[in-house]
Amino acid sequence: MATSTSPTDSLSRAEKTARTRASIVRSAHDLFVGRGYRAVSLRDIAAHAGLSHPGLLRHFATKDAILVAVVDAVETSGLDVIPFPPSGSLPFSGLAEHNATVPGYLPLFAALTGEASVPDHPAHTYMRARYVQVREAAARTLADARTHGRVDPSRDPAGEAVRIAAAWDGLQLLAQYLPQQVDIVDALRRHEERLGRPVGHRDHATPSRALDPSPIAPAPPLVPADDTSGYRVGRSRRTAILTDALALFARSGYGDTSLRQVADAVGVSKSTLMHHYPTKEALLSAVVAERDRRIERKVEQAAIPRAADALRAMPEGAARDAVDEPGLIQVYAVLSCEAAPADHPAHASFTHRFRATVAHFTALFDAARRDGDLSYDRDPAFEAMWWVALWDGLQYQWLYDREGIDVAAHLRAHLDDVLPTPPLAQPEAATTSSTASP
């Protein structure tokens, strides 16, 4: 009697292993996209792939390792069929257009970017290496395009590579909070076009800088006012919790700080701490809100009347943050990426934060254009979106390479391009007198 054989019977052990791993990655991809990375467990993935939990662990020890494999598979899928532009052209907008066709690419990438920013995360080394590869590839592409006249000779390919990769990352995150405002492909295409102009290019129709600058609208509050609810003792305890949490996160970062450590620092029990902040996520949200409040207070103390000068002063604040509060940069990066799914409890607050931030910078760039500091051919709304994306993206890169990425220096380089100092306008009376004299 003949015995039937399964198609897999003839496969080698290595082939069977590869097939099982691929099945796990596909299952994880479907679940991560459908339910969100944090809502999916290893047991969920195992069941979806038709495996036992121990069977899955023979291939992937952690969910983070599966996430790395999923993102790697997503990033390489279909790249062989992308019509790559000819030598001398810029491929960034085309690659972004391809990414937009890959289901789940953006939320998966955002999850990994934030989660893996903690140095001891299992995917940290992978992401650090990935950033190096992306920057090197972009620099080579930009150098080639400069040789062919597509990028202006005044532009530094290495620096431009860091900044375009950073802005791209930031745009991918912003698109998940402000999908009606952010078009990643169009933004990259517009940036590719302006790379062909000299650094600091200005439209000839732009007037000289005005003597009397336009008024700057105050920045809207990014977070609600300080919580004044409850008894004085409760408010005082919440303030103490936030103060110590800020110090711990600044020193050790999000990943290495537990609720127990915060409770011990404040001198209360963990149950008392959880009465005010029932989860670590809730405490993180409060810490980020307190960070924003402190930033707003600094801005109020250092008010600058001219919009362009206010923008040019911001890299110094970024430099101080990197020295004084590196852990808070990590907290912000992790939570902003975690909260990207629409059903996340912090999604609405981050949406409000990004919308208010972009609106504020749009007003600043608009005032700078009225003052003659920003060239007429630049769109304030676009410049604001790119600025916010660039700043966030540079912070992500910095978390993976704190020695190699100088956030403040790259922000200055961008402003040198966008806001070169124009000549000061002459008073109207003086101009009239000059033309009237014999």
C-alpha positions as CSV (number, residue, x, y, z in Angstrom):
1,M,0.0,0.0,0.0
2,A,1.5,3.3,-1.1
3,T,2.0,6.0,1.6
4,S,1.2,9.6,0.9
5,T,3.9,12.2,1.5
6,S,3.6,15.8,2.5
7,P,5.3,18.4,0.3
8,T,7.4,19.4,3.3
9,D,8.8,15.8,3.8
10,S,11.4,16.4,1.1
11,L,12.6,19.7,2.6
12,S,15.9,19.8,4.5
13,R,15.9,20.9,8.2
14,A,17.3,24.3,7.2
15,E,14.5,24.8,4.6
16,K,11.8,23.8,7.2
17,T,13.3,26.2,9.7
18,A,13.3,29.0,7.1
19,R,9.7,28.3,6.2
20,T,8.6,28.3,9.8
21,R,10.4,31.5,10.6
22,A,8.8,33.1,7.5
23,S,5.3,32.0,8.7
24,I,6.0,33.5,12.1
25,V,7.0,36.8,10.6
26,R,4.0,36.9,8.3
27,S,1.7,36.2,11.3
28,A,3.3,38.8,13.4
29,H,3.1,41.3,10.6
30,D,-0.7,40.7,10.2
31,L,-1.3,41.0,14.0
32,F,0.9,44.0,14.5
33,V,-0.8,45.9,11.7
34,G,-4.3,44.8,12.8
35,R,-4.0,45.2,16.5
36,G,-0.9,47.2,17.2
37,Y,2.5,46.0,18.4
38,R,1.9,46.4,22.1
39,A,-1.5,44.6,22.1
40,V,0.0,41.4,20.6
41,S,1.6,38.7,22.7
42,L,4.0,35.9,21.7
43,R,1.2,33.4,22.3
44,D,-1.0,35.3,19.9
45,I,1.6,35.1,17.2
46,A,2.2,31.4,17.9
47,A,-1.5,30.6,17.6
48,H,-1.8,32.6,14.4
49,A,1.2,30.7,12.9
50,G,-0.2,27.3,14.0
51,L,2.6,26.7,16.5
52,S,2.9,26.1,20.2
53,H,4.4,28.8,22.4
54,P,7.6,26.8,23.1
55,G,7.8,26.0,19.3
56,L,7.8,29.7,18.5
57,L,10.5,30.4,21.2
58,R,12.8,28.0,19.4
59,H,12.9,30.5,16.5
60,F,12.5,33.9,18.3
61,A,13.3,34.4,21.9
62,T,11.4,37.7,22.3
63,K,8.7,39.8,20.6
64,D,11.2,42.5,20.0
65,A,13.3,40.1,17.9
66,I,10.2,39.3,15.8
67,L,9.5,43.0,15.3
68,V,13.0,43.4,13.9
69,A,12.5,40.6,11.5
70,V,9.1,42.0,10.5
71,V,10.4,45.4,9.8
72,D,13.4,44.0,7.9
73,A,11.1,42.0,5.7
74,V,8.8,45.0,5.1
75,E,11.7,47.3,4.2
76,T,13.1,44.8,1.7
77,S,9.8,43.6,0.2
78,G,9.4,44.7,-3.4
79,L,12.6,46.7,-3.6
80,D,13.6,44.6,-6.6
81,V,10.7,45.9,-8.7
82,I,11.0,49.6,-7.8
83,P,12.0,51.6,-11.0
84,F,15.2,53.1,-9.6
85,P,16.1,56.5,-11.0
86,P,19.1,56.9,-13.3
87,S,22.5,57.9,-12.0
88,G,22.5,61.5,-10.8
89,S,18.9,61.5,-9.7
90,L,17.4,61.5,-6.2
91,P,15.4,58.5,-5.2
92,F,14.0,59.5,-1.8
93,S,10.5,60.5,-2.8
94,G,10.3,57.3,-5.0
95,L,11.2,55.1,-2.1
96,A,8.7,56.9,0.1
97,E,6.1,56.3,-2.5
98,H,6.9,52.6,-2.4
99,N,6.8,52.5,1.4
100,A,3.3,53.9,1.3
101,T,2.1,50.9,-0.6
102,V,3.4,48.4,2.0
103,P,0.6,47.7,4.6
104,G,1.7,48.5,8.1
105,Y,5.1,49.9,7.2
106,L,4.7,53.3,9.0
107,P,3.4,52.1,12.4
108,L,5.8,49.2,12.5
109,F,8.8,51.4,11.8
110,A,7.7,53.9,14.3
111,A,7.2,51.3,17.0
112,L,10.7,50.0,16.5
113,T,12.3,53.4,16.3
114,G,11.0,54.4,19.7
115,E,11.2,51.1,21.5
116,A,14.7,50.4,20.4
117,S,16.1,53.8,21.4
118,V,16.9,52.4,24.9
119,P,20.5,51.2,24.7
120,D,20.0,47.8,26.2
121,H,17.0,47.0,23.9
122,P,17.7,43.9,21.8
123,A,17.0,45.8,18.6
124,H,19.1,48.8,19.5
125,T,22.2,47.5,17.7
126,Y,20.2,46.7,14.6
127,M,18.6,50.2,14.5
128,R,22.0,51.9,15.1
129,A,23.5,49.9,12.2
130,R,20.5,50.7,10.0
131,Y,20.9,54.4,10.6
132,V,24.6,54.3,9.7
133,Q,23.7,52.4,6.5
134,V,20.9,54.8,5.6
135,R,23.1,57.9,6.1
136,E,26.0,56.4,4.1
137,A,23.8,55.4,1.2
138,A,22.1,58.8,1.2
139,A,25.5,60.6,1.2
140,R,26.7,58.5,-1.7
141,T,23.5,59.2,-3.6
142,L,23.7,63.0,-2.9
143,A,27.4,63.1,-3.9
144,D,26.6,61.4,-7.2
145,A,23.7,63.8,-7.8
146,R,26.0,66.7,-7.0
147,T,28.5,65.5,-9.6
148,H,25.7,65.4,-12.2
149,G,24.4,68.9,-11.3
150,R,21.3,67.7,-9.6
151,V,22.5,68.9,-6.2
152,D,24.1,72.3,-5.9
153,P,27.9,72.3,-5.3
154,S,27.5,74.4,-2.1
155,R,25.8,71.5,-0.4
156,D,27.6,69.0,1.8
157,P,26.4,65.4,1.0
158,A,27.2,64.0,4.4
159,G,25.3,66.7,6.3
160,E,22.4,66.7,3.9
161,A,22.2,62.9,4.2
162,V,21.8,63.1,8.0
163,R,19.1,65.8,7.7
164,I,17.0,64.2,5.0
165,A,17.0,60.9,6.8
166,A,16.0,62.7,10.0
167,A,13.2,64.7,8.4
168,W,12.0,61.5,6.7
169,D,11.7,59.7,10.0
170,G,9.9,62.7,11.6
171,L,7.5,63.0,8.7
172,Q,6.6,59.3,9.0
173,L,5.7,59.8,12.6
174,L,3.8,63.1,12.0
175,A,1.8,61.4,9.3
176,Q,0.3,59.1,11.8
177,Y,-0.9,62.0,14.0
178,L,-1.7,64.5,11.3
179,P,-2.6,62.4,8.2
180,Q,-4.6,65.2,6.5
181,Q,-1.6,67.7,6.8
182,V,1.4,65.5,6.0
183,D,2.2,64.1,2.5
184,I,5.6,62.4,2.9
185,V,6.1,61.8,-0.8
186,D,5.3,65.4,-1.7
187,A,7.5,66.8,1.1
188,L,10.5,64.7,0.0
189,R,9.9,65.7,-3.6
190,R,9.9,69.4,-2.7
191,H,13.0,69.0,-0.7
192,E,14.7,67.2,-3.6
193,E,14.0,70.2,-5.8
194,R,15.4,72.7,-3.4
195,L,18.6,70.7,-3.0
196,G,19.4,71.9,-6.5
197,R,19.6,75.5,-5.3
198,P,22.6,77.0,-3.4
199,V,22.6,77.0,0.3
200,G,20.8,80.1,1.5
201,H,19.1,80.8,-1.8
202,R,16.7,83.7,-1.7
203,D,14.0,84.8,-4.2
204,H,15.1,88.1,-5.8
205,A,11.6,89.5,-5.2
206,T,12.0,89.1,-1.4
207,P,12.4,92.5,0.2
208,S,15.2,93.4,2.5
209,R,14.7,92.8,6.2
210,A,12.1,95.1,7.8
211,L,13.2,97.5,10.5
212,D,10.0,96.9,12.5
213,P,9.4,93.1,12.8
214,S,6.0,91.6,12.7
215,P,4.5,90.7,16.0
216,I,4.9,87.1,17.1
217,A,1.8,85.3,18.2
218,P,2.4,83.6,21.6
219,A,2.7,79.8,21.4
220,P,-0.4,78.0,22.4
221,P,-0.1,75.7,25.4
222,L,0.9,72.2,24.4
223,V,-0.5,70.7,27.6
224,P,-3.3,71.6,30.0
225,A,-2.6,73.9,32.9
226,D,-1.1,72.4,36.0
227,D,-3.5,70.1,37.8
228,T,-5.1,71.9,40.7
229,S,-7.7,69.3,41.6
230,G,-8.0,67.4,44.9
231,Y,-6.6,68.3,48.3
232,R,-3.4,70.2,48.8
233,V,-1.6,67.1,50.1
234,G,-2.5,65.2,46.9
235,R,-1.4,68.0,44.7
236,S,1.9,68.3,46.6
237,R,2.5,64.5,46.3
238,R,1.8,64.6,42.5
239,T,4.3,67.4,42.2
240,A,6.9,65.4,44.1
241,I,6.3,62.3,42.0
242,L,6.7,64.3,38.8
243,T,9.9,66.0,40.1
244,D,11.5,62.8,41.0
245,A,10.3,61.0,37.9
246,L,11.8,63.7,35.8
247,A,15.1,63.4,37.6
248,L,15.1,59.6,37.3
249,F,14.1,59.6,33.6
250,A,16.7,62.2,32.8
251,R,19.5,60.1,34.5
252,S,18.5,56.6,33.5
253,G,15.9,56.9,30.7
254,Y,12.5,55.2,30.4
255,G,13.7,51.7,30.0
256,D,15.8,51.5,33.2
257,T,13.3,53.3,35.5
258,S,10.5,51.3,37.2
259,L,7.5,52.5,39.1
260,R,9.1,51.0,42.2
261,Q,12.2,53.2,41.8
262,V,10.0,56.3,41.4
263,A,8.0,55.4,44.5
264,D,11.2,54.8,46.5
265,A,12.6,58.2,45.4
266,V,9.4,60.0,46.4
267,G,9.3,58.1,49.7
268,V,5.8,56.5,49.2
269,S,4.6,53.0,48.6
270,K,4.1,51.7,45.1
271,S,0.3,51.5,45.7
272,T,0.3,55.2,46.7
273,L,2.1,56.1,43.6
274,M,-0.3,54.1,41.5
275,H,-3.2,55.9,43.1
276,H,-2.0,59.0,41.3
277,Y,-0.6,57.3,38.2
278,P,-2.0,53.8,37.8
279,T,0.4,52.7,35.1
280,K,3.9,53.5,34.0
281,E,2.4,54.8,30.7
282,A,0.2,57.3,32.6
283,L,3.3,58.5,34.5
284,L,5.2,58.9,31.2
285,S,2.4,61.0,29.8
286,A,2.5,63.2,32.9
287,V,6.3,63.5,32.7
288,V,6.2,64.5,29.0
289,A,3.4,67.1,29.9
290,E,5.6,68.5,32.7
291,R,8.5,68.6,30.3
292,D,6.5,70.7,27.9
293,R,5.4,73.0,30.7
294,R,9.0,73.6,31.6
295,I,9.9,74.3,28.0
296,E,7.0,76.8,27.7
297,R,8.3,78.6,30.8
298,K,11.8,78.9,29.4
299,V,10.4,80.3,26.1
300,E,8.3,82.9,28.1
301,Q,11.5,84.0,30.0
302,A,13.5,84.3,26.8
303,A,11.0,86.1,24.6
304,I,12.6,87.4,21.4
305,P,10.7,90.0,19.3
306,R,11.9,88.9,15.9
307,A,10.5,85.6,14.5
308,A,13.7,84.7,12.6
309,D,15.9,85.4,15.6
310,A,13.6,83.3,17.8
311,L,14.0,80.4,15.3
312,R,17.8,80.9,15.2
313,A,18.0,80.7,19.0
314,M,16.3,77.3,19.2
315,P,19.4,75.1,18.4
316,E,21.0,76.4,21.6
317,G,18.0,75.0,23.5
318,A,18.4,71.7,21.8
319,A,22.1,71.6,22.8
320,R,21.2,72.3,26.4
321,D,18.5,69.6,26.4
322,A,21.0,67.0,25.2
323,V,23.3,67.9,28.1
324,D,20.8,68.6,30.9
325,E,17.9,66.2,30.1
326,P,19.0,63.4,27.8
327,G,16.6,60.9,29.5
328,L,13.7,63.1,28.8
329,I,14.5,63.2,25.1
330,Q,14.3,59.4,25.2
331,V,11.0,59.5,27.1
332,Y,9.5,61.7,24.5
333,A,10.8,59.6,21.6
334,V,9.5,56.3,23.1
335,L,6.1,57.6,24.1
336,S,5.5,59.6,20.8
337,C,6.1,56.4,18.9
338,E,4.1,54.2,21.2
339,A,1.1,56.5,21.0
340,A,0.9,56.5,17.2
341,P,-1.9,53.9,17.0
342,A,-5.3,55.8,17.1
343,D,-6.6,53.7,20.0
344,H,-3.7,54.4,22.3
345,P,-4.7,56.4,25.4
346,A,-2.0,59.1,24.7
347,H,-2.8,59.4,21.0
348,A,-5.2,62.4,21.3
349,S,-2.8,64.3,23.5
350,F,0.1,63.9,21.1
351,T,-2.1,64.8,18.2
352,H,-3.0,68.0,20.0
353,R,0.7,68.6,20.7
354,F,1.9,68.1,17.1
355,R,-1.0,70.2,15.7
356,A,-0.3,73.1,18.1
357,T,3.5,72.9,17.5
358,V,3.2,72.9,13.7
359,A,0.7,75.8,13.9
360,H,3.0,77.8,16.1
361,F,6.0,77.3,13.8
362,T,3.9,78.1,10.8
363,A,3.1,81.5,12.4
364,L,6.8,82.0,13.1
365,F,7.9,81.3,9.6
366,D,5.0,83.4,8.2
367,A,6.2,86.3,10.4
368,A,9.7,85.8,9.2
369,R,8.6,86.0,5.6
370,R,6.7,89.2,6.2
371,D,9.8,90.6,7.8
372,G,11.9,89.7,4.7
373,D,13.9,87.1,6.6
374,L,12.3,84.1,4.8
375,S,12.4,84.1,1.1
376,Y,9.0,84.6,-0.7
377,D,9.4,81.3,-2.6
378,R,9.3,79.3,0.7
379,D,5.9,78.2,2.1
380,P,5.7,78.8,5.9
381,A,3.4,75.8,6.4
382,F,5.8,73.5,4.6
383,E,8.8,75.0,6.4
384,A,7.1,74.5,9.8
385,M,6.2,70.9,9.0
386,W,9.7,70.1,7.8
387,W,11.3,71.9,10.9
388,V,9.2,69.9,13.4
389,A,9.9,66.6,11.5
390,L,13.7,67.4,11.2
391,W,14.0,68.2,14.9
392,D,12.3,65.0,16.1
393,G,14.1,62.9,13.5
394,L,17.5,64.3,14.6
395,Q,16.6,63.4,18.2
396,Y,15.9,59.8,17.2
397,Q,19.2,59.5,15.4
398,W,21.0,61.1,18.4
399,L,19.5,58.4,20.7
400,Y,21.3,55.8,18.6
401,D,24.5,57.7,18.1
402,R,25.0,60.3,20.8
403,E,28.7,61.0,19.9
404,G,28.2,61.2,16.1
405,I,25.0,63.2,15.8
406,D,25.0,66.9,16.9
407,V,21.3,67.9,16.8
408,A,22.0,71.6,17.4
409,A,24.6,71.8,14.6
410,H,22.3,70.2,12.1
411,L,19.4,72.5,13.1
412,R,21.8,75.5,12.6
413,A,22.8,74.2,9.2
414,H,19.2,73.9,8.2
415,L,18.4,77.5,9.4
416,D,21.5,78.8,7.5
417,D,19.9,77.5,4.4
418,V,16.3,78.6,5.1
419,L,16.9,81.8,7.0
420,P,20.1,83.4,5.7
421,T,20.5,86.9,7.1
422,P,19.3,89.4,4.5
423,P,20.4,93.0,4.2
424,L,18.7,95.4,6.6
425,A,16.0,97.6,4.9
426,Q,16.7,101.3,4.8
427,P,14.2,103.7,6.4
428,E,11.6,105.0,3.8
429,A,12.4,108.7,4.6
430,A,16.1,108.2,4.0
431,T,15.4,106.5,0.6
432,T,13.0,109.4,-0.4
433,S,15.6,112.0,0.5
434,S,18.3,110.3,-1.5
435,T,16.3,110.0,-4.7
436,A,15.1,113.7,-4.4
437,S,18.6,115.2,-4.0
438,P,20.4,116.6,-7.1
